[in-house]
Amino acid sequence: APVRAAIRTLDRASQRPVARRSLGVPEDAFVVAIIGGSLGSALLNGIADEIATSCPSGMHVLHLCGERYAATSTVSSPNVTRIPYTNAMNDVYAASDLVVSRAGASSIAEVSVVGVPCILVPWAGAAEDHQTKNAVGLAEAGAATLVAEADASSARVRELVVGFMNDRDTLAEMGRAARALGRIHD
């Protein structure tokens, strides 16, 4: 899948402070980006709301909810930054320690190219279950944790997020594995 130059050339570590300031995210927080794709995901939005209400100390949720869901979230917390949509995905990836996302082809290509560790929740209604097929490669390579939509409860995803927050070595390994899968063609 085509990946924009701003993402292909992203150095997450060097861009992190600037990206966090740009997004209004605390520089010292563990940042989990929950991304439902350009249209948003009701399931991931519900998970983001639940996690935002029970964030452990030091965690910040960067929630890309989708424009059609922008007005539906009722959760307000200093531990969450909610964005309906952004073209600056390079900032989102640079600011994030972990991404929770659907597994569309563009999302898979982007997280691989930038080397960001992920929890992938494929959309069960995707044609020929292609999102699960997309996610399996990253999961098998150790770059992501795959959670089937049927198993993607708020409690389950929160448990995984908190586990990764407390295991930075595994996150670093996942990021390296993701980056090794990324294909960059200019």
C-alpha positions as CSV (number, residue, x, y, z in Angstrom):
1,A,0.0,0.0,0.0
2,P,1.3,3.5,-0.7
3,V,2.7,5.4,2.3
4,R,3.1,9.1,2.3
5,A,6.6,10.6,2.4
6,A,6.0,12.2,5.8
7,I,5.5,8.7,7.2
8,R,8.1,6.9,5.1
9,T,10.8,9.3,6.4
10,L,9.6,9.5,10.0
11,D,12.2,9.1,12.7
12,R,9.9,8.5,15.7
13,A,12.5,9.1,18.4
14,S,13.7,12.4,17.1
15,Q,10.2,13.7,16.2
16,R,8.5,12.5,19.5
17,P,8.9,15.8,21.5
18,V,7.7,18.0,18.7
19,A,4.8,15.6,17.8
20,R,3.7,15.5,21.4
21,R,3.7,19.2,21.7
22,S,1.8,19.5,18.4
23,L,-0.9,17.1,19.6
24,G,-1.1,18.5,23.2
25,V,0.1,15.2,24.7
26,P,2.3,15.2,27.8
27,E,5.9,14.6,27.0
28,D,6.5,12.2,29.8
29,A,3.4,10.0,29.5
30,F,3.0,6.5,28.1
31,V,0.9,7.3,25.0
32,V,-1.5,4.8,23.5
33,A,-3.1,5.9,20.3
34,I,-6.4,4.3,19.6
35,I,-7.2,4.6,15.9
36,G,-10.4,3.5,14.2
37,G,-9.4,4.4,10.7
38,S,-10.6,7.5,8.7
39,L,-14.2,6.6,9.4
40,G,-13.8,5.6,13.0
41,S,-14.8,2.4,14.8
42,A,-17.6,2.2,17.3
43,L,-15.9,-0.8,18.9
44,L,-12.6,1.0,19.3
45,N,-14.2,4.2,20.4
46,G,-16.0,2.4,23.2
47,I,-12.7,0.8,24.2
48,A,-11.0,4.2,24.2
49,D,-13.7,5.6,26.4
50,E,-13.4,2.8,28.9
51,I,-9.6,3.0,29.0
52,A,-9.8,6.8,29.3
53,T,-11.9,6.5,32.4
54,S,-9.5,4.2,34.1
55,C,-6.1,5.2,32.9
56,P,-3.3,4.2,35.2
57,S,-1.1,7.0,36.4
58,G,1.3,8.1,33.6
59,M,-0.8,6.9,30.7
60,H,-2.4,9.2,28.1
61,V,-4.9,8.1,25.4
62,L,-4.6,9.7,22.0
63,H,-7.9,8.8,20.5
64,L,-8.7,9.2,16.8
65,C,-12.4,8.7,16.9
66,G,-13.5,9.4,13.3
67,E,-15.5,12.4,12.2
68,R,-18.8,10.6,12.2
69,Y,-18.3,9.7,15.9
70,A,-16.8,13.1,17.0
71,A,-19.9,14.2,18.9
72,T,-20.9,10.8,20.4
73,S,-18.2,10.4,23.1
74,T,-19.3,11.6,26.5
75,V,-16.1,10.8,28.3
76,S,-14.0,13.8,29.3
77,S,-10.7,13.2,31.0
78,P,-7.4,15.0,31.3
79,N,-5.8,11.7,30.3
80,V,-7.3,11.7,26.8
81,T,-6.8,13.8,23.7
82,R,-9.6,13.1,21.2
83,I,-9.2,14.0,17.6
84,P,-11.9,13.4,15.0
85,Y,-9.5,13.2,12.0
86,T,-6.0,14.2,11.2
87,N,-3.8,14.2,8.1
88,A,-0.7,14.4,10.4
89,M,-0.5,10.6,11.1
90,N,3.3,11.0,11.2
91,D,2.7,13.1,14.4
92,V,0.4,10.4,15.8
93,Y,2.9,7.6,15.2
94,A,5.8,9.7,16.5
95,A,3.9,10.6,19.7
96,S,2.8,7.1,20.4
97,D,4.4,4.3,22.5
98,L,1.7,1.8,21.4
99,V,-1.1,1.8,18.8
100,V,-4.4,0.1,19.0
101,S,-5.9,-0.1,15.5
102,R,-8.0,-1.9,13.0
103,A,-6.0,-3.8,10.4
104,G,-6.7,-2.2,7.0
105,A,-3.9,-2.4,4.4
106,S,-3.0,1.3,4.8
107,S,-2.7,1.0,8.6
108,I,-0.6,-2.1,8.4
109,A,1.7,-0.5,5.8
110,E,2.1,2.6,7.9
111,V,2.8,1.0,11.3
112,S,5.3,-1.3,9.6
113,V,7.2,1.4,7.8
114,V,7.5,3.5,11.0
115,G,8.1,0.6,13.4
116,V,5.3,1.2,15.9
117,P,4.2,-1.7,18.2
118,C,0.5,-2.5,17.9
119,I,-2.5,-4.2,19.2
120,L,-4.6,-5.0,16.1
121,V,-8.3,-5.6,16.2
122,P,-9.4,-6.6,12.7
123,W,-12.8,-5.6,11.6
124,A,-14.8,-8.9,11.4
125,G,-17.0,-7.6,8.6
126,A,-14.2,-6.9,6.2
127,A,-14.6,-8.7,2.8
128,E,-13.1,-12.2,2.9
129,D,-11.8,-11.4,6.4
130,H,-8.9,-9.6,4.8
131,Q,-8.1,-7.5,7.9
132,T,-7.4,-10.6,9.9
133,K,-5.1,-11.8,7.1
134,N,-3.4,-8.4,7.1
135,A,-2.8,-8.6,10.9
136,V,-1.5,-12.2,11.0
137,G,1.8,-11.3,9.3
138,L,2.6,-8.7,11.9
139,A,1.5,-10.9,14.8
140,E,3.5,-13.9,13.6
141,A,6.6,-11.7,13.3
142,G,6.2,-10.4,16.8
143,A,5.4,-6.9,15.7
144,A,1.8,-6.9,17.0
145,T,-0.7,-8.6,19.2
146,L,-3.8,-9.7,17.3
147,V,-7.1,-9.6,19.2
148,A,-10.2,-10.9,17.3
149,E,-13.1,-8.5,17.3
150,A,-15.2,-11.0,19.3
151,D,-12.5,-11.0,22.0
152,A,-11.9,-7.3,22.0
153,S,-13.5,-6.3,25.2
154,S,-12.5,-3.1,27.0
155,A,-11.1,-5.1,29.8
156,R,-9.0,-7.3,27.5
157,V,-7.5,-4.5,25.5
158,R,-6.9,-2.4,28.7
159,E,-5.1,-5.5,30.2
160,L,-2.8,-5.7,27.2
161,V,-2.2,-2.0,27.1
162,V,-1.2,-1.9,30.8
163,G,0.9,-4.9,30.3
164,F,2.8,-3.3,27.5
165,M,3.1,-0.1,29.5
166,N,4.9,-2.1,32.2
167,D,7.1,-4.0,29.7
168,R,9.0,-1.5,27.6
169,D,11.5,-4.1,26.4
170,T,8.8,-6.1,24.7
171,L,7.5,-2.9,23.1
172,A,10.9,-2.1,21.8
173,E,11.2,-5.6,20.3
174,M,7.8,-5.3,18.7
175,G,8.7,-1.9,17.2
176,R,11.9,-3.4,15.7
177,A,10.0,-6.4,14.3
178,A,7.4,-4.0,12.7
179,R,10.1,-1.9,11.2
180,A,11.8,-5.0,9.8
181,L,8.6,-5.8,7.9
182,G,8.2,-2.2,6.5
183,R,9.0,-1.7,2.9
184,I,10.2,1.7,1.9
185,H,10.2,2.5,-1.8
186,D,10.9,6.1,-2.9
